[in-house]
Amino acid sequence: MENIIDAFEVMRNKGEEPDCDEELSNRIKWLENEIPYMGFFHEIYSCEDPFGYDKRNI
């Protein structure tokens, strides 16, 4: 959760609009699914598409 909050804080400090890139989207997905940060070793990730993510509107 700290990484998610930090990402938004950095955007705010830079004067940027909130945006959810692939890295932030994966962190949110891990939190929603209660996956520890080792995330890529969880069965929710596919070997064929390990970095696939859904674009989020924030």
CORWOLIN-V649019 format. One record per helix or strand. SS is the DSSP state (a for helix, b for strand). FROM is the first residue (numbers start at 1). TO is the last residue. If there is no record, write none. Layout:
SS;FROM;TO / SS;FROM;TO
This chain:
a;2;13 / a;22;32 / a;39;41
